[in-house]
């Protein structure tokens, strides 16, 4: 998931980010991130199915924790970004929809686990 997220960010910066407003690029990048990560999570759940609902929930919570820890700690301490711009990506009232990515990462294992049990 880390490599897909890095590739998604690189695609935004190199391919389309400079051809649209920053907010639009942010929103498009959020959608492509949800699609890419959804495909990865779907494949993971198919290959390594959780043993229960609780296990699927635990996987999602673990991944959300890793995602947020990486995002905030890496970009703050290594990338040198202050806390304000990092937190600004979660301001839905300003059109920043990045919060959908960790929400999706958190619920997708449970959702795909249930969908796979029905088929």
MDAnalysis code that builds the backbone (N, CA, C; Angstrom):
import MDAnalysis as mda
import numpy as np

u = mda.Universe.empty(357, n_residues=119, atom_resindex=np.repeat(np.arange(119), 3), trajectory=True)
u.add_TopologyAttr("name", ["N", "CA", "C"] * 119)
u.add_TopologyAttr("resid", np.arange(1, 120))
u.add_TopologyAttr("resname", ["UNK", "UNK", "UNK", "UNK", "UNK", "UNK", "UNK", "UNK", "UNK", "UNK", "UNK", "UNK", "UNK", "UNK", "UNK", "UNK", "UNK", "UNK", "UNK", "UNK", "UNK", "UNK", "UNK", "UNK", "UNK", "UNK", "UNK", "UNK", "UNK", "UNK", "UNK", "UNK", "UNK", "UNK", "UNK", "UNK", "UNK", "UNK", "UNK", "UNK", "UNK", "UNK", "UNK", "UNK", "UNK", "UNK", "UNK", "UNK", "UNK", "UNK", "UNK", "UNK", "UNK", "UNK", "UNK", "UNK", "UNK", "UNK", "UNK", "UNK", "UNK", "UNK", "UNK", "UNK", "UNK", "UNK", "UNK", "UNK", "UNK", "UNK", "UNK", "UNK", "UNK", "UNK", "UNK", "UNK", "UNK", "UNK", "UNK", "UNK", "UNK", "UNK", "UNK", "UNK", "UNK", "UNK", "UNK", "UNK", "UNK", "UNK", "UNK", "UNK", "UNK", "UNK", "UNK", "UNK", "UNK", "UNK", "UNK", "UNK", "UNK", "UNK", "UNK", "UNK", "UNK", "UNK", "UNK", "UNK", "UNK", "UNK", "UNK", "UNK", "UNK", "UNK", "UNK", "UNK", "UNK", "UNK", "UNK"])
u.atoms.positions = np.array([
    [0.826, -1.191, 0.000],
    [0.000, 0.000, 0.000],
    [0.873, 1.260, 0.000],
    [2.014, 1.186, 0.662],
    [2.909, 2.338, 0.693],
    [3.392, 2.691, -0.706],
    [3.802, 1.692, -1.465],
    [4.299, 1.946, -2.819],
    [3.201, 2.490, -3.731],
    [1.993, 1.975, -3.581],
    [0.869, 2.487, -4.381],
    [0.589, 3.946, -4.025],
    [0.687, 4.272, -2.751],
    [0.444, 5.652, -2.325],
    [1.529, 6.589, -2.838],
    [2.767, 6.130, -2.809],
    [3.867, 6.941, -3.341],
    [3.686, 7.135, -4.847],
    [3.327, 6.071, -5.558],
    [3.102, 6.163, -7.005],
    [1.941, 7.102, -7.312],
    [0.897, 7.048, -6.508],
    [-0.250, 7.928, -6.701],
    [0.162, 9.388, -6.510],
    [0.943, 9.659, -5.480],
    [1.428, 11.018, -5.251],
    [2.346, 11.492, -6.370],
    [3.192, 10.591, -6.849],
    [4.091, 10.943, -7.956],
    [3.293, 11.239, -9.220],
    [2.271, 10.444, -9.488],
    [1.429, 10.685, -10.665],
    [0.774, 12.055, -10.568],
    [0.301, 12.386, -9.390],
    [-0.315, 13.715, -9.190],
    [0.695, 14.820, -9.467],
    [1.888, 14.682, -8.894],
    [2.897, 15.735, -9.052],
    [3.431, 15.830, -10.477],
    [3.602, 14.686, -11.134],
    [4.257, 14.681, -12.444],
    [3.313, 14.739, -13.633],
    [2.086, 14.234, -13.484],
    [1.210, 14.094, -14.641],
    [0.084, 15.121, -14.719],
    [-0.612, 15.331, -13.631],
    [-1.800, 16.173, -13.756],
    [-1.872, 17.317, -12.749],
    [-1.073, 17.293, -11.723],
    [-1.165, 18.303, -10.675],
    [-0.961, 19.728, -11.143],
    [-0.069, 19.911, -12.092],
    [0.197, 21.279, -12.550],
    [-0.802, 21.764, -13.598],
    [-1.704, 20.894, -14.033],
    [-2.676, 21.250, -15.069],
    [-4.054, 21.568, -14.500],
    [-4.174, 21.602, -13.179],
    [-5.464, 21.900, -12.552],
    [-5.223, 22.594, -11.221],
    [-6.268, 23.108, -10.663],
    [-6.163, 23.746, -9.351],
    [-5.664, 22.726, -8.329],
    [-4.958, 23.206, -7.330],
    [-4.391, 22.306, -6.316],
    [-5.480, 21.518, -5.602],
    [-6.586, 22.174, -5.281],
    [-7.672, 21.490, -4.592],
    [-8.258, 20.390, -5.467],
    [-8.428, 20.656, -6.749],
    [-8.944, 19.632, -7.671],
    [-7.974, 18.471, -7.771],
    [-6.687, 18.758, -7.844],
    [-5.672, 17.695, -7.896],
    [-5.701, 16.870, -6.613],
    [-5.871, 17.528, -5.483],
    [-5.986, 16.833, -4.192],
    [-7.188, 15.885, -4.199],
    [-8.320, 16.373, -4.675],
    [-9.529, 15.558, -4.687],
    [-9.405, 14.386, -5.654],
    [-8.835, 14.630, -6.830],
    [-8.620, 13.542, -7.790],
    [-7.643, 12.511, -7.227],
    [-6.593, 12.974, -6.597],
    [-5.617, 12.075, -5.990],
    [-6.257, 11.235, -4.886],
    [-7.180, 11.813, -4.158],
    [-7.895, 11.068, -3.119],
    [-8.714, 9.945, -3.744],
    [-9.418, 10.250, -4.829],
    [-10.227, 9.223, -5.510],
    [-9.344, 8.113, -6.055],
    [-8.242, 8.470, -6.724],
    [-7.370, 7.425, -7.273],
    [-6.718, 6.615, -6.162],
    [-6.432, 7.244, -5.042],
    [-5.876, 6.523, -3.899],
    [-6.873, 5.498, -3.362],
    [-8.113, 5.904, -3.248],
    [-9.152, 4.981, -2.762],
    [-9.288, 3.796, -3.708],
    [-9.243, 4.044, -5.009],
    [-9.366, 2.954, -5.992],
    [-8.160, 2.026, -5.917],
    [-6.957, 2.589, -5.925],
    [-5.736, 1.767, -5.873],
    [-5.663, 0.951, -4.589],
    [-5.879, 1.617, -3.473],
    [-5.803, 0.915, -2.190],
    [-6.929, -0.100, -2.053],
    [-8.088, 0.208, -2.604],
    [-9.185, -0.761, -2.585],
    [-8.823, -2.033, -3.323],
    [-8.175, -1.895, -4.478],
    [-7.754, -3.086, -5.238],
    [-6.733, -3.898, -4.450],
    [-5.802, -3.220, -3.813],
    [-4.782, -3.921, -3.034],
    [-5.410, -4.626, -1.834],
    [-6.286, -3.939, -1.144],
    [-6.935, -4.536, 0.026],
    [-7.814, -5.708, -0.390],
    [-8.519, -5.572, -1.498],
    [-9.352, -6.665, -2.002],
    [-8.503, -7.911, -2.272],
    [-7.383, -7.730, -2.958],
    [-6.493, -8.863, -3.259],
    [-5.954, -9.459, -1.967],
    [-5.555, -8.618, -1.021],
    [-5.043, -9.108, 0.258],
    [-6.083, -9.957, 0.976],
    [-7.304, -9.455, 1.042],
    [-8.367, -10.180, 1.755],
    [-8.695, -11.490, 1.047],
    [-8.606, -11.524, -0.274],
    [-8.847, -12.767, -1.011],
    [-7.717, -13.781, -0.762],
    [-6.473, -13.293, -0.713],
    [-5.325, -14.186, -0.519],
    [-5.149, -14.612, 0.939],
    [-5.419, -13.709, 1.857],
    [-5.244, -13.958, 3.286],
    [-6.509, -13.550, 4.032],
    [-7.569, -14.349, 3.891],
    [-8.847, -13.946, 4.485],
    [-8.754, -13.840, 6.010],
    [-9.349, -12.805, 6.566],
    [-9.420, -12.716, 8.024],
    [-10.203, -13.898, 8.579],
    [-9.923, -14.252, 9.814],
    [-10.592, -15.405, 10.413],
    [-11.967, -15.061, 10.984],
    [-12.244, -13.773, 11.150],
    [-13.526, -13.356, 11.737],
    [-13.768, -11.880, 11.444],
    [-14.960, -11.429, 11.805],
    [-15.263, -10.003, 11.692],
    [-14.281, -9.174, 12.513],
    [-14.011, -9.623, 13.733],
    [-13.107, -8.898, 14.615],
    [-11.703, -8.826, 14.024],
    [-11.272, -9.903, 13.384],
    [-9.950, -9.922, 12.751],
    [-9.904, -8.914, 11.599],
    [-10.949, -8.870, 10.793],
    [-11.012, -7.911, 9.682],
    [-10.994, -6.476, 10.203],
    [-11.727, -6.218, 11.273],
    [-11.736, -4.885, 11.882],
    [-10.352, -4.542, 12.428],
    [-9.707, -5.502, 13.077],
    [-8.370, -5.273, 13.635],
    [-7.359, -4.963, 12.525],
    [-7.465, -5.659, 11.403],
    [-6.572, -5.387, 10.268],
    [-6.760, -3.943, 9.797],
    [-8.009, -3.542, 9.612],
    [-8.298, -2.182, 9.170],
    [-7.785, -1.136, 10.145],
    [-8.002, -1.342, 11.437],
    [-7.528, -0.385, 12.437],
    [-6.005, -0.329, 12.470],
    [-5.360, -1.477, 12.319],
    [-3.902, -1.528, 12.282],
    [-3.376, -0.739, 11.082],
    [-3.978, -0.947, 9.914],
    [-3.540, -0.237, 8.715],
    [-3.778, 1.269, 8.827],
    [-4.897, 1.662, 9.416],
    [-5.159, 3.091, 9.613],
    [-4.106, 3.688, 10.546],
    [-3.784, 2.978, 11.611],
    [-2.766, 3.459, 12.549],
    [-1.423, 3.625, 11.844],
    [-1.020, 2.633, 11.051],
    [0.237, 2.741, 10.319],
    [0.203, 3.888, 9.317],
    [-0.910, 4.048, 8.626],
    [-1.048, 5.110, 7.630],
    [-0.912, 6.488, 8.268],
    [-1.651, 6.717, 9.345],
    [-1.613, 8.022, 10.000],
    [-0.257, 8.280, 10.653],
    [0.316, 7.235, 11.252],
    [1.642, 7.398, 11.862],
    [2.661, 7.763, 10.797],
    [2.642, 7.066, 9.675],
    [3.587, 7.383, 8.609],
    [3.349, 8.793, 8.094],
    [2.100, 9.094, 7.804],
    [1.782, 10.395, 7.217],
    [2.224, 11.545, 8.114],
    [1.869, 11.479, 9.370],
    [2.194, 12.591, 10.254],
    [3.657, 12.582, 10.697],
    [4.152, 11.426, 11.105],
    [5.522, 11.387, 11.619],
    [6.558, 11.571, 10.515],
    [6.394, 10.889, 9.402],
    [7.362, 11.009, 8.315],
    [7.378, 12.430, 7.755],
    [6.207, 12.929, 7.409],
    [6.161, 14.241, 6.768],
    [6.499, 15.379, 7.736],
    [6.301, 15.158, 9.036],
    [6.683, 16.192, 9.994],
    [8.180, 16.127, 10.297],
    [8.650, 14.963, 10.717],
    [10.028, 14.861, 11.184],
    [11.049, 14.698, 10.054],
    [10.689, 14.026, 8.990],
    [11.615, 13.836, 7.869],
    [11.371, 14.896, 6.795],
    [10.103, 15.115, 6.453],
    [9.763, 16.073, 5.407],
    [9.827, 17.519, 5.851],
    [9.827, 17.759, 7.155],
    [9.945, 19.113, 7.664],
    [8.675, 19.938, 7.610],
    [7.531, 19.302, 7.364],
    [6.265, 20.039, 7.324],
    [5.787, 20.320, 8.755],
    [5.216, 21.499, 8.953],
    [4.646, 21.783, 10.266],
    [3.325, 21.033, 10.401],
    [2.812, 20.991, 11.615],
    [1.587, 20.237, 11.875],
    [0.383, 20.858, 11.167],
    [0.342, 22.179, 11.039],
    [-0.828, 22.858, 10.451],
    [-1.154, 22.387, 9.039],
    [-0.192, 22.359, 8.089],
    [-0.563, 21.890, 6.748],
    [-0.904, 20.400, 6.720],
    [-0.302, 19.634, 7.610],
    [-0.636, 18.209, 7.647],
    [-2.083, 18.020, 8.092],
    [-2.472, 18.755, 9.109],
    [-3.853, 18.663, 9.594],
    [-4.842, 19.310, 8.625],
    [-4.390, 20.278, 7.838],
    [-5.275, 20.971, 6.893],
    [-5.839, 20.019, 5.841],
    [-5.118, 18.932, 5.535],
    [-5.629, 17.966, 4.560],
    [-6.896, 17.264, 5.041],
    [-7.231, 17.414, 6.305],
    [-8.417, 16.775, 6.870],
    [-9.571, 17.756, 7.048],
    [-9.437, 18.967, 6.533],
    [-10.473, 19.984, 6.660],
    [-11.494, 19.836, 5.527],
    [-12.498, 19.048, 5.786],
    [-13.534, 18.773, 4.786],
    [-14.271, 20.051, 4.393],
    [-14.434, 20.975, 5.321],
    [-15.143, 22.224, 5.027],
    [-14.396, 23.073, 4.001],
    [-13.095, 22.825, 3.855],
    [-12.298, 23.539, 2.852],
    [-12.150, 22.718, 1.569],
    [-12.902, 21.620, 1.468],
    [-12.845, 20.781, 0.270],
    [-11.765, 19.724, 0.311],
    [-11.056, 19.634, 1.438],
    [-9.989, 18.647, 1.581],
    [-10.638, 17.329, 2.002],
    [-10.574, 16.340, 1.146],
    [-11.309, 15.092, 1.363],
    [-10.400, 13.911, 1.712],
    [-9.153, 14.211, 2.065],
    [-8.198, 13.140, 2.346],
    [-8.663, 12.215, 3.461],
    [-9.488, 12.685, 4.373],
    [-9.996, 11.867, 5.473],
    [-10.673, 10.601, 4.954],
    [-11.172, 10.643, 3.712],
    [-11.818, 9.460, 3.139],
    [-10.840, 8.302, 2.950],
    [-9.559, 8.611, 2.755],
    [-8.575, 7.542, 2.543],
    [-8.386, 6.710, 3.807],
    [-8.067, 7.290, 4.966],
    [-7.953, 6.438, 6.146],
    [-9.265, 5.771, 6.543],
    [-10.380, 6.458, 6.315],
    [-11.662, 5.804, 6.596],
    [-11.807, 4.556, 5.721],
    [-11.503, 4.701, 4.432],
    [-11.596, 3.575, 3.496],
    [-10.645, 2.448, 3.906],
    [-9.412, 2.792, 4.244],
    [-8.444, 1.778, 4.666],
    [-8.960, 1.034, 5.899],
    [-9.642, 1.748, 6.769],
    [-10.159, 1.133, 7.984],
    [-11.330, 0.197, 7.762],
    [-12.227, 0.538, 6.834],
    [-13.433, -0.281, 6.653],
    [-13.310, -1.305, 5.528],
    [-12.392, -1.097, 4.600],
    [-12.307, -1.979, 3.424],
    [-12.036, -3.445, 3.776],
    [-11.137, -3.769, 4.707],
    [-10.941, -5.194, 5.015],
    [-12.228, -5.873, 5.494],
    [-12.974, -5.193, 6.341],
    [-14.234, -5.742, 6.832],
    [-15.242, -5.888, 5.695],
    [-15.347, -4.849, 4.859],
    [-16.283, -4.882, 3.737],
    [-15.942, -6.008, 2.763],
    [-14.689, -6.099, 2.364],
    [-14.292, -7.142, 1.412],
    [-14.376, -8.533, 2.022],
    [-14.135, -8.646, 3.317],
    [-14.287, -9.934, 4.003],
    [-15.736, -10.394, 3.917],
    [-16.658, -9.480, 4.166],
    [-18.082, -9.848, 4.083],
    [-18.508, -10.157, 2.645],
    [-18.029, -9.385, 1.701],
    [-18.373, -9.646, 0.295],
    [-17.816, -10.991, -0.163],
    [-16.634, -11.353, 0.279],
    [-16.041, -12.620, -0.130],
    [-16.754, -13.813, 0.500],
    [-17.298, -13.619, 1.686],
    [-18.041, -14.721, 2.328],
    [-19.375, -14.975, 1.656],
    [-19.938, -13.967, 0.992],
    [-21.220, -14.138, 0.307],
    [-21.085, -14.821, -1.047],
    [-19.873, -14.784, -1.615],
    [-19.720, -15.381, -2.939],
    [-19.256, -16.814, -2.881],
])
